[in-house]
Amino acid sequence: MASGATFVARTTTYHAKPMENLIRKALLHKGFSVVEVISQAPVCYGRRNGIPNAADMMQIQRDKAIPIAKAKDMSFEERRAHFVTGILMERDMMEWTESYDEVRRQAGWEGDK
């Protein structure tokens, strides 16, 4: 969000269908979109944290992910051991290149034309 994205979402590899829908929305959204996909990493992360295999990691994703609508009704302490999924931010703004073109037009510079 701090980088100027106008669409930000998070999901997991466990939630395959919602992930597909979020990626589709991000691609169709006009402007800078980011979709964070939390995936399992059984070799490095799993071994270091006592999670024996990828299937167990996916079950953790299932159990720790909470939809943003549910998270809004939870206290910070309740959310603390989880991560929020879904569309975290979506707004309509002038896309950066359109904004840049407008500044060039107002400056009277037609560029490469």
MMTF fields as JSON, N, C-alpha, C and O atoms, coordinates in Angstrom:
{
  "mmtfVersion": "1.0.0",
  "mmtfProducer": "UNKNOWN",
  "numBonds": 451,
  "numAtoms": 452,
  "numGroups": 113,
  "numChains": 1,
  "numModels": 1,
  "chainsPerModel": [1],
  "groupsPerChain": [113],
  "chainIdList": ["A"],
  "bondAtomList": [4, 2, 8, 6, 12, 10, 16, 14, 20, 18, 24, 22, 28, 26, 32, 30, 36, 34, 40, 38, 44, 42, 48, 46, 52, 50, 56, 54, 60, 58, 64, 62, 68, 66, 72, 70, 76, 74, 80, 78, 84, 82, 88, 86, 92, 90, 96, 94, 100, 98, 104, 102, 108, 106, 112, 110, 116, 114, 120, 118, 124, 122, 128, 126, 132, 130, 136, 134, 140, 138, 144, 142, 148, 146, 152, 150, 156, 154, 160, 158, 164, 162, 168, 166, 172, 170, 176, 174, 180, 178, 184, 182, 188, 186, 192, 190, 196, 194, 200, 198, 204, 202, 208, 206, 212, 210, 216, 214, 220, 218, 224, 222, 228, 226, 232, 230, 236, 234, 240, 238, 244, 242, 248, 246, 252, 250, 256, 254, 260, 258, 264, 262, 268, 266, 272, 270, 276, 274, 280, 278, 284, 282, 288, 286, 292, 290, 296, 294, 300, 298, 304, 302, 308, 306, 312, 310, 316, 314, 320, 318, 324, 322, 328, 326, 332, 330, 336, 334, 340, 338, 344, 342, 348, 346, 352, 350, 356, 354, 360, 358, 364, 362, 368, 366, 372, 370, 376, 374, 380, 378, 384, 382, 388, 386, 392, 390, 396, 394, 400, 398, 404, 402, 408, 406, 412, 410, 416, 414, 420, 418, 424, 422, 428, 426, 432, 430, 436, 434, 440, 438, 444, 442, 448, 446],
  "bondOrderList": [1, 1, 1, 1, 1, 1, 1, 1, 1, 1, 1, 1, 1, 1, 1, 1, 1, 1, 1, 1, 1, 1, 1, 1, 1, 1, 1, 1, 1, 1, 1, 1, 1, 1, 1, 1, 1, 1, 1, 1, 1, 1, 1, 1, 1, 1, 1, 1, 1, 1, 1, 1, 1, 1, 1, 1, 1, 1, 1, 1, 1, 1, 1, 1, 1, 1, 1, 1, 1, 1, 1, 1, 1, 1, 1, 1, 1, 1, 1, 1, 1, 1, 1, 1, 1, 1, 1, 1, 1, 1, 1, 1, 1, 1, 1, 1, 1, 1, 1, 1, 1, 1, 1, 1, 1, 1, 1, 1, 1, 1, 1, 1],
  "groupList": [{"groupName": "MET", "atomNameList": ["N", "CA", "C", "O"], "elementList": ["N", "C", "C", "O"], "formalChargeList": [0, 0, 0, 0], "bondAtomList": [1, 0, 2, 1, 3, 2], "bondOrderList": [1, 1, 2], "singleLetterCode": "M", "chemCompType": "L-PEPTIDE LINKING"}, {"groupName": "ALA", "atomNameList": ["N", "CA", "C", "O"], "elementList": ["N", "C", "C", "O"], "formalChargeList": [0, 0, 0, 0], "bondAtomList": [1, 0, 2, 1, 3, 2], "bondOrderList": [1, 1, 2], "singleLetterCode": "A", "chemCompType": "L-PEPTIDE LINKING"}, {"groupName": "SER", "atomNameList": ["N", "CA", "C", "O"], "elementList": ["N", "C", "C", "O"], "formalChargeList": [0, 0, 0, 0], "bondAtomList": [1, 0, 2, 1, 3, 2], "bondOrderList": [1, 1, 2], "singleLetterCode": "S", "chemCompType": "L-PEPTIDE LINKING"}, {"groupName": "GLY", "atomNameList": ["N", "CA", "C", "O"], "elementList": ["N", "C", "C", "O"], "formalChargeList": [0, 0, 0, 0], "bondAtomList": [1, 0, 2, 1, 3, 2], "bondOrderList": [1, 1, 2], "singleLetterCode": "G", "chemCompType": "PEPTIDE LINKING"}, {"groupName": "THR", "atomNameList": ["N", "CA", "C", "O"], "elementList": ["N", "C", "C", "O"], "formalChargeList": [0, 0, 0, 0], "bondAtomList": [1, 0, 2, 1, 3, 2], "bondOrderList": [1, 1, 2], "singleLetterCode": "T", "chemCompType": "L-PEPTIDE LINKING"}, {"groupName": "PHE", "atomNameList": ["N", "CA", "C", "O"], "elementList": ["N", "C", "C", "O"], "formalChargeList": [0, 0, 0, 0], "bondAtomList": [1, 0, 2, 1, 3, 2], "bondOrderList": [1, 1, 2], "singleLetterCode": "F", "chemCompType": "L-PEPTIDE LINKING"}, {"groupName": "VAL", "atomNameList": ["N", "CA", "C", "O"], "elementList": ["N", "C", "C", "O"], "formalChargeList": [0, 0, 0, 0], "bondAtomList": [1, 0, 2, 1, 3, 2], "bondOrderList": [1, 1, 2], "singleLetterCode": "V", "chemCompType": "L-PEPTIDE LINKING"}, {"groupName": "ARG", "atomNameList": ["N", "CA", "C", "O"], "elementList": ["N", "C", "C", "O"], "formalChargeList": [0, 0, 0, 0], "bondAtomList": [1, 0, 2, 1, 3, 2], "bondOrderList": [1, 1, 2], "singleLetterCode": "R", "chemCompType": "L-PEPTIDE LINKING"}, {"groupName": "TYR", "atomNameList": ["N", "CA", "C", "O"], "elementList": ["N", "C", "C", "O"], "formalChargeList": [0, 0, 0, 0], "bondAtomList": [1, 0, 2, 1, 3, 2], "bondOrderList": [1, 1, 2], "singleLetterCode": "Y", "chemCompType": "L-PEPTIDE LINKING"}, {"groupName": "HIS", "atomNameList": ["N", "CA", "C", "O"], "elementList": ["N", "C", "C", "O"], "formalChargeList": [0, 0, 0, 0], "bondAtomList": [1, 0, 2, 1, 3, 2], "bondOrderList": [1, 1, 2], "singleLetterCode": "H", "chemCompType": "L-PEPTIDE LINKING"}, {"groupName": "LYS", "atomNameList": ["N", "CA", "C", "O"], "elementList": ["N", "C", "C", "O"], "formalChargeList": [0, 0, 0, 0], "bondAtomList": [1, 0, 2, 1, 3, 2], "bondOrderList": [1, 1, 2], "singleLetterCode": "K", "chemCompType": "L-PEPTIDE LINKING"}, {"groupName": "PRO", "atomNameList": ["N", "CA", "C", "O"], "elementList": ["N", "C", "C", "O"], "formalChargeList": [0, 0, 0, 0], "bondAtomList": [1, 0, 2, 1, 3, 2], "bondOrderList": [1, 1, 2], "singleLetterCode": "P", "chemCompType": "L-PEPTIDE LINKING"}, {"groupName": "GLU", "atomNameList": ["N", "CA", "C", "O"], "elementList": ["N", "C", "C", "O"], "formalChargeList": [0, 0, 0, 0], "bondAtomList": [1, 0, 2, 1, 3, 2], "bondOrderList": [1, 1, 2], "singleLetterCode": "E", "chemCompType": "L-PEPTIDE LINKING"}, {"groupName": "ASN", "atomNameList": ["N", "CA", "C", "O"], "elementList": ["N", "C", "C", "O"], "formalChargeList": [0, 0, 0, 0], "bondAtomList": [1, 0, 2, 1, 3, 2], "bondOrderList": [1, 1, 2], "singleLetterCode": "N", "chemCompType": "L-PEPTIDE LINKING"}, {"groupName": "LEU", "atomNameList": ["N", "CA", "C", "O"], "elementList": ["N", "C", "C", "O"], "formalChargeList": [0, 0, 0, 0], "bondAtomList": [1, 0, 2, 1, 3, 2], "bondOrderList": [1, 1, 2], "singleLetterCode": "L", "chemCompType": "L-PEPTIDE LINKING"}, {"groupName": "ILE", "atomNameList": ["N", "CA", "C", "O"], "elementList": ["N", "C", "C", "O"], "formalChargeList": [0, 0, 0, 0], "bondAtomList": [1, 0, 2, 1, 3, 2], "bondOrderList": [1, 1, 2], "singleLetterCode": "I", "chemCompType": "L-PEPTIDE LINKING"}, {"groupName": "GLN", "atomNameList": ["N", "CA", "C", "O"], "elementList": ["N", "C", "C", "O"], "formalChargeList": [0, 0, 0, 0], "bondAtomList": [1, 0, 2, 1, 3, 2], "bondOrderList": [1, 1, 2], "singleLetterCode": "Q", "chemCompType": "L-PEPTIDE LINKING"}, {"groupName": "CYS", "atomNameList": ["N", "CA", "C", "O"], "elementList": ["N", "C", "C", "O"], "formalChargeList": [0, 0, 0, 0], "bondAtomList": [1, 0, 2, 1, 3, 2], "bondOrderList": [1, 1, 2], "singleLetterCode": "C", "chemCompType": "L-PEPTIDE LINKING"}, {"groupName": "ASP", "atomNameList": ["N", "CA", "C", "O"], "elementList": ["N", "C", "C", "O"], "formalChargeList": [0, 0, 0, 0], "bondAtomList": [1, 0, 2, 1, 3, 2], "bondOrderList": [1, 1, 2], "singleLetterCode": "D", "chemCompType": "L-PEPTIDE LINKING"}, {"groupName": "TRP", "atomNameList": ["N", "CA", "C", "O"], "elementList": ["N", "C", "C", "O"], "formalChargeList": [0, 0, 0, 0], "bondAtomList": [1, 0, 2, 1, 3, 2], "bondOrderList": [1, 1, 2], "singleLetterCode": "W", "chemCompType": "L-PEPTIDE LINKING"}],
  "groupTypeList": [0, 1, 2, 3, 1, 4, 5, 6, 1, 7, 4, 4, 4, 8, 9, 1, 10, 11, 0, 12, 13, 14, 15, 7, 10, 1, 14, 14, 9, 10, 3, 5, 2, 6, 6, 12, 6, 15, 2, 16, 1, 11, 6, 17, 8, 3, 7, 7, 13, 3, 15, 11, 13, 1, 1, 18, 0, 0, 16, 15, 16, 7, 18, 10, 1, 15, 11, 15, 1, 10, 1, 10, 18, 0, 2, 5, 12, 12, 7, 7, 1, 9, 5, 6, 4, 3, 15, 14, 0, 12, 7, 18, 0, 0, 12, 19, 4, 12, 2, 8, 18, 12, 6, 7, 7, 16, 1, 3, 19, 12, 3, 18, 10],
  "groupIdList": [1, 2, 3, 4, 5, 6, 7, 8, 9, 10, 11, 12, 13, 14, 15, 16, 17, 18, 19, 20, 21, 22, 23, 24, 25, 26, 27, 28, 29, 30, 31, 32, 33, 34, 35, 36, 37, 38, 39, 40, 41, 42, 43, 44, 45, 46, 47, 48, 49, 50, 51, 52, 53, 54, 55, 56, 57, 58, 59, 60, 61, 62, 63, 64, 65, 66, 67, 68, 69, 70, 71, 72, 73, 74, 75, 76, 77, 78, 79, 80, 81, 82, 83, 84, 85, 86, 87, 88, 89, 90, 91, 92, 93, 94, 95, 96, 97, 98, 99, 100, 101, 102, 103, 104, 105, 106, 107, 108, 109, 110, 111, 112, 113],
  "secStructList": [7, 6, 6, 7, 7, 1, 3, 3, 3, 3, 3, 3, 1, 1, 7, 2, 2, 2, 2, 2, 2, 2, 2, 2, 2, 2, 2, 2, 1, 1, 1, 7, 3, 3, 3, 3, 3, 3, 7, 7, 7, 0, 0, 0, 0, 0, 2, 2, 6, 6, 7, 7, 1, 2, 2, 2, 2, 2, 2, 2, 2, 2, 2, 2, 3, 3, 3, 2, 2, 2, 2, 6, 6, 1, 7, 2, 2, 2, 2, 6, 6, 1, 3, 3, 3, 3, 3, 3, 3, 3, 7, 7, 7, 7, 7, 2, 2, 2, 2, 2, 2, 2, 2, 2, 2, 2, 6, 6, 7, 7, 6, 6, 7],
  "xCoordList": [0.834, 0.0, 0.876, 0.561, 1.976, 2.881, 3.561, 4.074, 3.576, 4.208, 3.261, 3.634, 2.047, 1.097, 0.149, -0.563, 0.129, -0.797, -2.233, -2.537, -3.099, -4.506, -5.355, -6.565, -4.708, -5.371, -4.362, -3.292, -4.698, -3.811, -4.643, -5.701, -4.148, -4.864, -3.865, -2.684, -4.382, -3.54, -4.368, -5.561, -3.71, -4.351, -3.281, -2.119, -3.671, -2.727, -2.87, -3.857, -1.889, -1.99, -3.048, -3.561, -3.379, -4.462, -5.79, -6.614, -5.995, -7.256, -7.16, -7.142, -7.101, -6.821, -7.874, -7.511, -9.14, -10.185, -10.228, -10.271, -10.218, -10.142, -8.875, -8.905, -7.752, -6.518, -6.706, -6.293, -7.326, -7.59, -8.441, -8.168, -9.46, -10.347, -9.619, -9.828, -8.764, -8.017, -7.026, -6.875, -6.354, -5.41, -6.151, -5.673, -7.31, -8.114, -8.515, -8.388, -9.002, -9.385, -8.199, -8.329, -7.039, -5.837, -5.451, -5.071, -5.544, -5.195, -6.177, -5.791, -7.433, -8.45, -8.524, -9.112, -7.93, -7.941, -7.029, -5.898, -7.536, -6.738, -5.778, -6.205, -4.495, -3.506, -2.599, -2.59, -1.842, -0.836, -1.506, -2.11, -1.398, -2.012, -0.955, 0.051, -1.199, -0.32, -1.185, -2.162, -0.816, -1.456, -0.354, 0.518, -0.393, 0.554, -0.046, -1.168, 0.711, 0.273, 1.207, 2.397, 0.665, 1.45, 1.503, 0.473, 2.715, 2.873, 3.699, 4.374, 3.634, 4.399, 5.858, 6.156, 6.748, 8.186, 8.716, 9.401, 8.404, 8.717, 10.205, 10.596, 11.034, 12.456, 13.136, 13.75, 13.039, 13.743, 12.922, 13.347, 11.769, 10.946, 10.432, 10.512, 9.908, 9.321, 10.301, 9.993, 11.46, 12.459, 12.877, 13.056, 13.034, 13.467, 12.393, 12.693, 11.142, 10.039, 9.258, 8.165, 9.813, 9.201, 7.914, 7.073, 7.756, 6.58, 7.056, 7.753, 6.691, 7.348, 7.106, 7.959, 5.981, 5.75, 4.826, 4.232, 4.728, 3.945, 2.46, 1.788, 1.944, 0.525, 0.217, -0.81, 1.107, 0.912, 0.967, 0.216, 1.842, 1.947, 0.677, 0.243, 0.077, -1.173, -2.309, -3.181, -2.317, -3.338, -3.164, -4.147, -1.929, -1.673, -2.2, -2.803, -1.974, -2.517, -4.035, -4.613, -4.675, -6.133, -6.574, -7.529, -5.877, -6.287, -5.929, -6.632, -4.868, -4.39, -4.938, -4.897, -5.444, -5.985, -7.389, -8.228, -7.636, -8.983, -9.404, -8.632, -10.616, -11.106, -11.187, -11.436, -10.978, -10.957, -12.271, -12.26, -13.391, -14.686, -14.735, -15.263, -14.199, -14.17, -13.155, -13.396, -12.036, -10.976, -11.449, -11.011, -12.336, -12.824, -13.563, -13.6, -14.154, -14.906, -14.063, -14.574, -12.766, -11.895, -10.998, -10.653, -10.632, -9.686, -8.281, -8.04, -7.369, -5.981, -5.457, -4.77, -5.765, -5.294, -5.844, -5.135, -7.096, -7.683, -7.026, -6.828, -6.69, -6.082, -4.604, -4.043, -3.985, -2.535, -1.891, -0.817, -2.503, -1.933, -2.401, -2.195, -3.021, -3.562, -3.023, -2.287, -3.404, -3.139, -4.411, -5.171, -4.626, -5.852, -5.717, -4.684, -6.787, -6.806, -7.986, -8.952, -7.881, -8.925, -8.396, -7.187, -9.307, -8.928, -8.698, -9.632, -7.455, -7.092, -7.314, -7.567, -7.219, -7.465, -7.785, -7.137, -8.774, -9.12, -9.677, -10.672, -9.023, -9.499, -9.243, -8.325, -10.06, -9.91, -9.133, -9.503, -8.056, -7.238, -6.73, -6.733, -6.299, -5.678, -4.402, -3.566, -4.263, -3.089, -1.861, -1.966, -0.697, 0.503, 0.841, 1.14, 0.805, 1.184, 0.178, 0.549, -1.1, -2.084, -1.774, -1.869, -1.408, -1.046, 0.174, 0.207, 1.157, 2.372, 2.037, 2.542, 1.188, 0.778, 0.052, 0.213, -0.747, -1.465, -0.485, -0.658, 0.534, 1.553, 2.268, 2.494, 2.623, 3.284, 2.389, 2.857, 1.1, 0.156, 0.053, 0.086, -0.071, -0.195, 1.097, 1.05, 2.218, 3.497, 3.695, 4.649, 2.784, 2.89, 3.941, 4.393, 4.321, 5.339, 4.649, 3.984, 4.804, 4.149, 5.028, 4.588, 6.265, 7.141, 7.578, 8.032, 7.443, 7.98, 7.143, 7.534, 6.021, 5.124, 5.658, 5.012],
  "yCoordList": [-1.189, 0.0, 1.249, 2.251, 1.164, 2.298, 2.574, 3.673, 1.612, 1.787, 2.372, 2.542, 2.677, 3.297, 2.331, 2.72, 1.084, 0.122, 0.552, 1.074, 0.333, 0.665, -0.583, -0.498, -1.746, -3.021, -3.884, -4.183, -4.289, -5.123, -6.258, -6.035, -7.473, -8.64, -9.662, -9.645, -10.564, -11.641, -12.916, -12.896, -14.026, -15.336, -16.383, -16.048, -17.641, -18.733, -19.744, -19.732, -20.612, -21.671, -22.693, -23.41, -22.769, -23.665, -23.217, -24.048, -21.931, -21.353, -21.111, -19.967, -22.184, -22.111, -21.334, -20.495, -21.578, -20.885, -19.392, -18.564, -19.019, -17.588, -16.944, -15.791, -17.691, -17.159, -16.845, -15.787, -17.763, -17.534, -16.285, -15.483, -16.122, -14.951, -13.649, -12.639, -13.665, -12.46, -12.075, -10.894, -13.055, -12.764, -12.21, -11.277, -12.77, -12.256, -10.803, -9.955, -10.516, -9.135, -8.191, -7.078, -8.642, -7.805, -7.509, -6.382, -8.497, -8.294, -7.364, -6.608, -7.42, -6.575, -5.175, -4.266, -5.006, -3.714, -2.73, -3.059, -1.545, -0.514, 0.079, 0.614, -0.017, 0.523, -0.556, -1.696, -0.168, -1.012, -1.962, -1.523, -3.269, -4.28, -5.195, -5.503, -5.627, -6.57, -7.659, -7.371, -8.916, -10.041, -10.834, -11.398, -10.879, -11.682, -13.079, -13.236, -14.091, -15.481, -16.17, -16.335, -16.564, -17.271, -18.735, -19.391, -19.232, -20.62, -21.404, -20.833, -22.706, -23.569, -23.637, -23.578, -23.761, -23.893, -24.964, -24.649, -26.239, -27.3, -27.558, -28.003, -27.295, -27.617, -26.636, -27.055, -25.362, -24.374, -24.007, -24.279, -23.403, -22.956, -24.136, -24.127, -25.146, -26.291, -27.009, -27.29, -27.306, -28.01, -27.187, -27.731, -25.886, -25.014, -24.803, -24.417, -25.056, -24.777, -26.032, -25.936, -27.202, -28.445, -28.82, -29.52, -28.368, -28.732, -29.734, -29.352, -30.999, -32.06, -32.098, -32.597, -31.592, -31.713, -30.612, -29.854, -30.55, -29.497, -29.599, -28.575, -30.791, -30.964, -30.352, -29.697, -30.567, -29.958, -28.434, -27.741, -27.926, -26.469, -25.897, -24.806, -26.631, -26.16, -26.178, -25.31, -27.139, -27.158, -25.963, -25.397, -25.584, -24.392, -23.153, -22.279, -23.078, -21.954, -21.912, -20.849, -23.075, -23.151, -22.628, -21.857, -23.046, -22.714, -21.285, -20.695, -20.73, -19.406, -18.256, -17.103, -18.548, -17.503, -17.127, -17.994, -15.821, -15.357, -14.32, -13.418, -14.441, -13.459, -12.073, -11.931, -11.075, -9.697, -9.314, -8.559, -9.822, -9.495, -10.013, -9.335, -11.194, -11.75, -11.001, -10.773, -10.625, -9.937, -8.59, -8.154, -7.93, -6.611, -6.673, -5.688, -7.833, -7.99, -8.557, -8.783, -8.787, -9.386, -8.327, -7.333, -8.546, -7.65, -7.94, -8.957, -7.037, -7.246, -8.546, -9.3, -8.821, -10.043, -11.289, -12.288, -11.243, -12.399, -12.619, -13.76, -11.537, -11.631, -11.981, -12.439, -11.775, -11.828, -13.101, -13.03, -14.233, -15.511, -15.914, -17.051, -14.991, -15.275, -14.269, -13.344, -14.471, -13.455, -13.259, -14.199, -12.027, -11.619, -11.892, -11.612, -12.448, -12.719, -12.009, -11.624, -11.85, -11.195, -9.906, -9.681, -9.071, -7.776, -6.816, -6.45, -6.42, -5.541, -4.071, -3.255, -3.739, -2.378, -2.389, -3.084, -1.622, -1.452, -0.047, 0.319, 0.731, 2.09, 2.486, 1.982, 3.384, 3.905, 5.202, 6.142, 5.232, 6.432, 6.531, 5.553, 7.719, 7.867, 7.019, 7.128, 6.196, 5.338, 6.207, 7.265, 5.78, 6.612, 7.153, 8.34, 6.335, 6.83, 7.859, 8.772, 7.718, 8.738, 10.051, 11.129, 9.944, 11.122, 11.815, 13.039, 11.029, 11.557, 12.243, 13.329, 11.61, 12.209, 13.53, 14.465, 13.615, 14.854, 15.961, 17.103, 15.647, 16.643, 17.116, 18.315, 16.201, 16.572, 17.46, 18.432, 17.131, 17.928, 19.33, 20.306, 19.444, 20.755, 21.588, 22.817, 20.912, 21.619, 22.009, 22.711, 21.548, 21.864, 21.033, 21.403, 19.922, 19.063, 17.867, 17.097, 17.716, 16.621, 15.398, 14.375, 15.49, 14.319, 13.853, 14.649, 12.548, 11.896, 12.103, 11.641, 12.77, 12.883, 13.782, 13.972],
  "zCoordList": [0.0, 0.0, 0.0, -0.642, 0.733, 0.81, -0.522, -0.734, -1.407, -2.718, -3.754, -4.914, -3.344, -4.254, -4.942, -5.867, -4.509, -5.104, -4.824, -3.751, -5.785, -5.603, -5.421, -5.212, -5.504, -5.213, -4.478, -5.009, -3.247, -2.441, -1.858, -1.269, -2.033, -1.518, -0.994, -1.34, -0.138, 0.395, 0.423, 0.724, 0.102, 0.14, 0.4, 0.629, 0.363, 0.561, -0.565, -1.301, -0.692, -1.698, -1.305, -2.164, -0.025, 0.412, -0.182, -0.564, -0.258, -0.745, -2.26, -2.715, -3.015, -4.451, -5.236, -6.06, -5.017, -5.783, -5.432, -6.342, -4.138, -3.838, -4.406, -4.835, -4.41, -4.977, -6.456, -6.932, -7.174, -8.603, -8.805, -9.698, -7.987, -8.108, -7.783, -8.455, -6.758, -6.398, -7.486, -7.799, -8.06, -9.142, -10.348, -10.993, -10.659, -11.776, -11.52, -12.404, -10.304, -9.962, -10.077, -10.587, -9.601, -9.665, -11.106, -11.425, -11.973, -13.375, -14.082, -14.974, -13.687, -14.321, -13.708, -14.295, -12.533, -11.855, -12.599, -12.955, -12.821, -13.476, -12.451, -11.428, -12.727, -11.813, -11.253, -11.717, -10.249, -9.628, -8.642, -7.664, -8.901, -8.05, -7.456, -8.096, -6.214, -5.53, -4.909, -4.218, -5.163, -4.489, -3.8, -4.462, -2.469, -1.714, -1.571, -1.088, -1.994, -1.861, -0.879, -1.149, 0.247, 1.256, 0.846, 0.688, 0.678, 0.239, 1.244, 2.1, 1.126, 2.018, 1.556, 0.363, 2.528, 2.271, 3.214, 4.188, 2.93, 3.888, 4.098, 5.177, 3.11, 3.259, 4.205, 5.186, 3.931, 4.764, 6.002, 7.125, 5.812, 6.937, 7.756, 8.985, 7.078, 7.779, 8.675, 9.833, 8.164, 8.981, 10.187, 11.277, 10.004, 11.106, 12.161, 13.291, 11.796, 12.717, 13.107, 13.664, 12.817, 13.263, 12.553, 13.118, 11.332, 10.539, 9.486, 8.546, 9.63, 8.864, 7.352, 6.618, 6.868, 5.421, 4.896, 5.662, 3.583, 2.931, 3.264, 3.389, 3.408, 3.741, 5.107, 5.279, 6.073, 7.394, 7.306, 7.992, 6.477, 6.315, 5.704, 6.075, 4.765, 4.161, 5.182, 5.139, 6.09, 7.143, 8.078, 8.556, 8.333, 9.142, 8.418, 9.04, 7.102, 6.322, 6.473, 6.695, 6.353, 6.48, 7.845, 7.94, 8.901, 10.264, 10.68, 11.5, 10.14, 10.566, 9.717, 10.148, 8.529, 7.654, 8.107, 8.353, 8.214, 8.541, 7.511, 7.185, 6.999, 6.023, 6.649, 7.846, 5.839, 6.329, 7.015, 7.988, 6.523, 7.14, 8.576, 9.458, 8.819, 10.179, 11.047, 12.232, 10.462, 11.207, 11.736, 12.801, 11.008, 11.436, 12.767, 13.504, 13.078, 14.32, 15.462, 16.559, 15.206, 16.218, 16.844, 16.205, 18.077, 18.734, 18.218, 17.568, 18.518, 18.125, 18.717, 18.028, 19.966, 20.626, 19.943, 19.82, 19.497, 18.805, 17.445, 17.027, 16.758, 15.416, 15.464, 14.468, 16.578, 16.701, 16.156, 15.559, 16.342, 15.915, 14.515, 14.09, 13.814, 12.485, 11.47, 11.816, 10.223, 9.208, 8.404, 8.169, 7.99, 7.306, 5.816, 5.209, 5.234, 3.798, 3.142, 3.801, 1.836, 1.053, 0.448, 0.393, 0.0, -0.574, 0.59, 1.303, 0.767, 1.878, 1.542, 2.428, 0.253, -0.185, -1.675, -2.457, -2.048, -3.468, -3.631, -3.006, -4.478, -4.702, -6.147, -6.795, -6.632, -7.986, -7.927, -7.223, -8.676, -8.772, -10.201, -10.949, -10.562, -11.86, -11.877, -10.979, -12.877, -13.016, -13.252, -13.873, -12.765, -12.765, -14.148, -14.277, -15.171, -16.506, -17.016, -17.754, -16.627, -16.986, -16.278, -16.866, -15.027, -14.25, -14.862, -14.986, -15.236, -15.86, -17.186, -17.471, -17.991, -19.265, -19.044, -19.829, -17.983, -17.667, -17.297, -17.726, -16.515, -16.152, -17.416, -17.581, -18.3, -19.562, -20.409, -21.003, -20.468, -21.263, -20.694, -21.443, -19.374, -18.736, -18.926, -18.968, -19.036, -19.241, -20.705, -21.04, -21.582, -22.996, -23.729, -24.813, -23.135, -23.769, -24.381, -23.687, -25.663, -26.385, -26.532, -27.057, -26.074, -26.062, -27.42, -28.242, -27.668, -28.855, -30.105, -31.178, -30.007, -31.165, -32.226, -33.257]
}
